[in-house]
Amino acid sequence: MAGAAAGDEQQTQAEVDFFESSPLADMDWAEGDWEQMLVYLVESGLVTYQEVAALVLGHLNPSQVGTSIASKKTFQAHYPPRKTMQAVLAWHINQEGVCVDCGTRLELQADHVETREEYGDAADRLENMTLRCRRCNVIRRPSHANGGKTFLTTESALMWILLVKRPGTYLEYERLCRNYGLTMANIRFKEAWAMAHWLQRVGLYTIDDSSTF
Ligand SMILES: [Zn+2]
């Protein structure tokens, strides 16, 4: 309800009601809540099921997992000339096809079991490679202190906060993002806040007059 504009009460109420029965934090959302999110995205005309399906299919494709390995000199060093890709493809097919950490089939990348940070080039051997999704890959890095607290990546969290919490001002949005644990520079919030302006133009969002941005 935070930030509901007085002049546009009805529409704002309808927007909020869509997620009223869902838990306040996305980590507590069940499949039914996410299903509702999908229905909301499509019914409000933000996206089509065709677009959603096309995106998901694209992220199911383990694209460049093998070639990203085979193109590295440190891996090529273990094989006769031009035989690396063959070995990599055999390794690739032998994998389970799911993220070793969270089990998703989406956005899989080749990742090290023993890290390069610890083992350097010696870590670049096929026996030391596994499949890990992009999210789990990122949150493994020490630089991402808040990574992995929720299932959402930072870019999706920015939209989840905007569409579910519906802050009425930019400052409220920034505060919600910080409370959520997002640690990136404010400029990333400002870029994401553009969505509020775009949606307001087509009647799908209400920004308070008091918003500074
Ligand atoms: Zn994962």
Boltz pocket constraint, residues with backbone or C-beta under 6 A from the ligand:
constraints:
  - pocket:
      binder: B
      contacts: [[A, 99], [A, 100], [A, 101], [A, 102], [A, 103], [A, 104], [A, 132], [A, 133], [A, 134], [A, 135], [A, 136], [A, 137]]
      max_distance: 6.0
